[in-house]
């Protein structure tokens, strides 16, 4: 991943980083605000393949719930407290890990874990 070996042309998808917040909707039964994903910033990204061994060490048996994406290095985005969640391909994910490369024209990998909506 180092030494800028990821082609810019592969950044053809978008990921939105944000946090859980107010959706602006009200539950008609309780009158309380409905919480959900609050988008804060959207960036271009690309997919990144990892080996089966790496996936198992990240997720255990829930390998299908993980996604690893590549984004251009942005120091602000790596603040997991500010951006603890992401939306990608219509699903909401928890940001598990950032692998940072702070060189000029560098790319970071971000590991996302799908959030189960039935919690």
Secondary structure, 3 states (H helix, E strand, C coil): CCCCCCCHHHCCEEEEEEEEEEEEEECCCCCCEEEEEEEEEEEEEEECCCCHHHHHHHHCCCHHHEEEEEEECCCCCCCCCCCCEEEECCEEEEEEEEECCCCCCCEEEEEEEECCCCC
